[in-house]
Structure formats: C-alpha cells, structure tokens
Amino acid sequence: MDANFWDNRYNEEGFAYGNSPNVWFESNISYLKPNSKVLFPAEGEGRNAVFAAQQGFECCAFDVSAAGKEKALLWTKELDVQLDYQVGALEELEFELDSFDAIVLSYAHLPYPDRIVFHKKLLTLLKTDGIVIFEAFAKEQLDYQSGGPKVETMLFSLEEVMEEFEGLQFIIIQHAIVKLEEGKYHQGEGAVIRFVGQKLRNY
C-alpha cells in the first residue's frame, strides 16, 4: 500500500470518505457484543472506529497513512472518545493473537496475492466466535465510476472471499449493487461484496 498516495488524499480538506460510518457496518453493529474489543484495519481517517468508540466499544485501528491517523485522533479529541491508532502495515505491527472480539474491514483493497496473507493474519488476531464485518468492491466495480481500484485483481468475487476467509461461518454474505454516498471518493452506484461472519471454534 502506497503511504504517500494515502497521505496526499487524507491531507485534503474534509473527509475523503465522509465522516459517517460505513452503512453496512452501522447496520450490522448489533452483531458486536457490548464492550467488544474491535480492530479496524486500513482505517484511514477513522470514520468507522470513531463511530464505534462513541458506542462504547474498545477500538484499535491501523493504516499506512500518518495523515489519516492525525485526522482521526483530532476527531477523537473533539468528541472525547478513545482510539488506539497505529501507523504501519500489518506485518510491522505487534497485535496479540486471539485478542479481538471483532474485525471491521471496510474497503481495504490490497494487491493480490498480498491480501490473502493479510486476511489470514487478521483471522489469527480474532478470538474464537469473534465477528468479521466486511464490505469491499466486487470485480464488477470496473463497470462503475463510484470509486475503488481500477485493477481487477484488487477487487473481489464471492468465491474469493469465501476462500480467503475460510474458517468463518458466514451469517450473511451477498453480492449487491448499492448507492454510495461516502465523501467525494465513493459516490454513485457500485458493486460490492459484503458479509458478516463468525470465526469457528475449530479454525
């Protein structure tokens, strides 16, 4: 992931993807148990983590962008909420295994096959019975102009998601066309893959 690209985007005025939480995450936050410890990978300016912190969850986030962290932490001060935010790639950070009750992945697009390693590593940080809430662009997003990578191998199919998140029981999983209204970079109709899953005991 290109830290300079994301620093430039998050240094722009306003919030690149808005200051409201991702709709899919917000609509499924009830799957998280009270007082859950939640990890937000590739969290950018913090819109999902800040929202969750406001709901009383213990929130940890990371991103390669220092500018994203700076904007997120300024926001937490304004709202008087706590957020543990680290800068770096996942392999550079020291999170404890089996330490999170939930992981929220919102439009975290890594190059293939790097994302396979990324997802498997994330699952090792999740407790048994822990929840994953995921939304990202589908391969069909190449036909839309509402944002996201323009490289097919960075986009998802249902089959890829099910394979890369082997070990989860999918409570909900769907391919959908949605209307995005997330800042200036996610606007209009888009094709997404999204799910809520739970880590199996035998994973």
C-alpha positions as CSV (number, residue, x, y, z in Angstrom):
1,M,0.0,0.0,0.0
2,D,1.3,3.4,-1.0
3,A,1.6,5.6,2.1
4,N,2.3,8.7,0.1
5,F,-0.8,8.3,-2.0
6,W,-3.0,7.9,1.1
7,D,-1.2,10.8,2.9
8,N,-1.9,13.1,0.0
9,R,-5.6,12.0,-0.1
10,Y,-6.1,12.4,3.7
11,N,-4.3,15.8,3.7
12,E,-7.1,17.2,1.5
13,E,-9.7,19.3,3.2
14,G,-12.6,17.5,4.6
15,F,-13.0,13.7,4.9
16,A,-12.2,11.8,1.8
17,Y,-14.9,9.2,2.5
18,G,-17.2,11.3,4.7
19,N,-17.5,11.5,8.5
20,S,-20.3,9.0,8.8
21,P,-19.7,5.3,9.4
22,N,-20.0,2.8,6.5
23,V,-23.7,2.0,6.2
24,W,-23.1,-1.8,6.1
25,F,-21.1,-1.7,9.3
26,E,-23.5,0.6,11.0
27,S,-26.5,-1.6,10.1
28,N,-24.7,-4.7,11.4
29,I,-23.0,-3.3,14.5
30,S,-25.6,-5.2,16.7
31,Y,-23.6,-8.4,16.0
32,L,-20.9,-7.0,18.3
33,K,-21.3,-7.8,22.0
34,P,-21.2,-4.9,24.4
35,N,-17.7,-3.9,25.4
36,S,-16.1,-5.7,22.5
37,K,-12.5,-5.0,21.5
38,V,-12.6,-4.2,17.8
39,L,-9.9,-3.9,15.2
40,F,-10.2,-1.6,12.2
41,P,-7.6,-2.3,9.5
42,A,-6.8,0.2,6.8
43,E,-8.9,2.7,8.8
44,G,-7.9,5.9,7.1
45,E,-9.5,9.0,8.7
46,G,-11.3,6.9,11.3
47,R,-15.0,7.2,10.4
48,N,-15.8,3.6,11.5
49,A,-13.6,3.4,14.5
50,V,-14.7,6.8,15.9
51,F,-18.3,5.8,15.5
52,A,-17.7,2.5,17.3
53,A,-15.8,4.3,20.1
54,Q,-18.9,6.5,20.5
55,Q,-21.0,3.4,21.1
56,G,-18.7,2.3,23.9
57,F,-16.5,-0.3,22.1
58,E,-12.7,-0.6,22.7
59,C,-11.3,0.4,19.3
60,C,-7.9,-0.2,17.8
61,A,-7.1,0.9,14.2
62,F,-4.1,0.9,11.9
63,D,-3.3,2.3,8.5
64,V,-0.1,3.1,6.5
65,S,-1.1,6.8,6.4
66,A,0.2,9.0,9.2
67,A,-2.1,11.8,7.8
68,G,-5.1,9.5,8.3
69,K,-4.1,8.9,11.9
70,E,-3.6,12.5,12.6
71,K,-7.1,13.4,11.3
72,A,-8.7,10.6,13.2
73,L,-7.1,11.5,16.5
74,L,-8.0,15.2,16.1
75,W,-11.6,14.0,15.7
76,T,-11.5,11.8,18.8
77,K,-10.3,14.8,20.8
78,E,-13.3,16.8,19.6
79,L,-15.7,14.0,20.6
80,D,-13.8,13.0,23.7
81,V,-13.5,9.3,22.8
82,Q,-10.6,6.9,22.9
83,L,-8.9,5.2,19.9
84,D,-5.7,3.3,19.8
85,Y,-4.4,4.1,16.3
86,Q,-1.1,2.7,14.9
87,V,0.7,3.5,11.7
88,G,2.2,0.8,9.6
89,A,1.5,-2.3,7.6
90,L,0.0,-5.3,9.5
91,E,3.3,-7.3,9.4
92,E,5.1,-4.4,11.1
93,L,2.7,-4.2,14.0
94,E,2.5,-6.3,17.1
95,F,-1.0,-7.3,17.8
96,E,-1.7,-10.2,20.2
97,L,-3.1,-13.4,18.7
98,D,-6.7,-14.1,19.6
99,S,-7.1,-10.7,21.2
100,F,-10.0,-9.1,19.3
101,D,-13.7,-9.8,19.6
102,A,-14.4,-8.3,16.1
103,I,-12.7,-7.0,13.0
104,V,-14.2,-4.4,10.7
105,L,-12.9,-4.4,7.1
106,S,-14.3,-1.5,5.0
107,Y,-12.9,-1.1,1.5
108,A,-9.5,-2.5,2.4
109,H,-8.1,-3.3,-1.1
110,L,-4.7,-4.8,-1.2
111,P,-2.9,-6.2,-4.3
112,Y,-3.4,-9.9,-5.0
113,P,-1.9,-12.2,-3.6
114,D,-0.8,-10.0,-0.7
115,R,-4.3,-9.7,0.6
116,I,-4.5,-13.5,1.1
117,V,-1.7,-13.3,3.7
118,F,-3.3,-10.1,5.1
119,H,-6.7,-11.8,5.7
120,K,-5.2,-14.9,7.1
121,K,-3.1,-12.9,9.5
122,L,-6.1,-10.9,10.6
123,L,-8.0,-14.0,11.4
124,T,-5.3,-15.1,13.8
125,L,-5.9,-12.0,15.8
126,L,-9.6,-12.8,16.2
127,K,-10.9,-14.7,19.1
128,T,-12.9,-17.9,18.6
129,D,-16.6,-16.9,17.9
130,G,-15.3,-13.4,17.0
131,I,-17.1,-11.4,14.3
132,V,-15.9,-10.0,11.0
133,I,-17.9,-7.3,9.2
134,F,-16.7,-6.8,5.7
135,E,-17.5,-4.7,2.7
136,A,-15.4,-4.1,-0.4
137,F,-15.8,-3.6,-4.2
138,A,-16.7,-6.5,-6.4
139,K,-14.9,-7.2,-9.7
140,E,-18.0,-5.7,-11.5
141,Q,-17.0,-2.3,-10.0
142,L,-14.8,-1.8,-13.1
143,D,-18.1,-1.0,-14.9
144,Y,-19.0,1.7,-12.4
145,Q,-17.5,5.1,-11.7
146,S,-18.2,5.4,-7.9
147,G,-14.6,4.7,-6.7
148,G,-12.3,1.9,-5.8
149,P,-9.3,0.4,-7.6
150,K,-9.3,0.1,-11.3
151,V,-7.3,-3.2,-11.2
152,E,-9.4,-6.3,-11.3
153,T,-7.1,-8.4,-9.1
154,M,-7.6,-5.9,-6.3
155,L,-11.4,-6.4,-6.4
156,F,-13.4,-9.4,-5.1
157,S,-15.7,-12.2,-6.1
158,L,-17.9,-14.1,-3.7
159,E,-15.8,-17.2,-4.4
160,E,-12.5,-15.4,-3.5
161,V,-14.0,-14.0,-0.3
162,M,-15.2,-17.4,0.8
163,E,-11.8,-18.9,0.1
164,E,-9.8,-16.2,1.7
165,F,-11.9,-16.2,4.8
166,E,-12.0,-19.9,5.3
167,G,-12.7,-20.6,8.9
168,L,-15.6,-18.2,9.1
169,Q,-19.2,-19.2,9.3
170,F,-21.0,-16.6,7.1
171,I,-24.1,-15.3,8.8
172,I,-24.8,-13.0,5.9
173,I,-22.9,-12.9,2.6
174,Q,-24.0,-11.1,-0.6
175,H,-23.1,-9.5,-3.8
176,A,-25.0,-6.3,-4.2
177,I,-25.4,-3.1,-6.2
178,V,-25.6,-0.2,-3.7
179,K,-25.8,3.6,-3.9
180,L,-22.7,5.0,-2.2
181,E,-22.7,8.4,-0.5
182,E,-19.3,8.4,1.3
183,G,-17.4,11.6,0.9
184,K,-16.3,12.7,-2.6
185,Y,-14.5,9.4,-3.5
186,H,-17.4,7.0,-3.0
187,Q,-20.3,8.5,-4.9
188,G,-22.9,6.7,-7.0
189,E,-23.9,3.1,-7.8
190,G,-21.3,0.5,-7.0
191,A,-20.9,-3.3,-7.0
192,V,-19.9,-4.7,-3.6
193,I,-19.2,-7.9,-1.8
194,R,-20.2,-7.8,1.9
195,F,-20.6,-10.2,4.7
196,V,-20.9,-10.8,8.4
197,G,-19.0,-13.8,9.6
198,Q,-18.1,-15.6,12.8
199,K,-14.9,-17.4,13.5
200,L,-15.5,-21.1,14.0
201,R,-14.2,-22.9,17.1
202,N,-12.2,-25.4,15.1
203,Y,-10.4,-22.8,12.9
